[in-house]
Amino acid sequence: MCLGVPGKIIDRYEANGLPMGKIDFGGTVREACLAYVPTAQIGDYTVIHVGFAISILSEEEAQATLETLRGMVDIAEELGPEERER
């Protein structure tokens, strides 16, 4: 299963000719390539998939997606290890 996670662009720069950014995922910061979202700016929220920003979204959309992801984790914890292995 593939998963794109929303994060906030906190820095934008160029590396090896590619637009890059530092993305904040609620306190965890990772680097991502911004080539697929050339209009993305510092402060924008973007969906990151395997190190690439693939779309820009509003803060409201980002927060709603993060809430859904948190709910998925809560359900997995409630099921226990036996159910997660199925």
QUIDAHU-V532862 format. One record per residue. NEAR is the number of other C-alpha atoms within 8 Angstrom. Layout:
<<NEAR> <NEAR>>
This chain:
<<2> <4> <5> <8> <8> <12> <13> <12> <15> <10> <8> <11> <7> <8> <7> <4> <5> <9> <12> <13> <13> <12> <13> <12> <10> <5> <5> <6> <8> <8> <9> <12> <12> <14> <10> <9> <10> <7> <4> <9> <7> <9> <7> <12> <13> <15> <13> <14> <11> <5> <8> <11> <15> <11> <9> <11> <10> <8> <8> <6> <8> <13> <8> <8> <9> <10> <8> <8> <8> <8> <8> <8> <8> <8> <8> <9> <8> <6> <9> <8> <7> <7> <7> <8> <5> <4>>
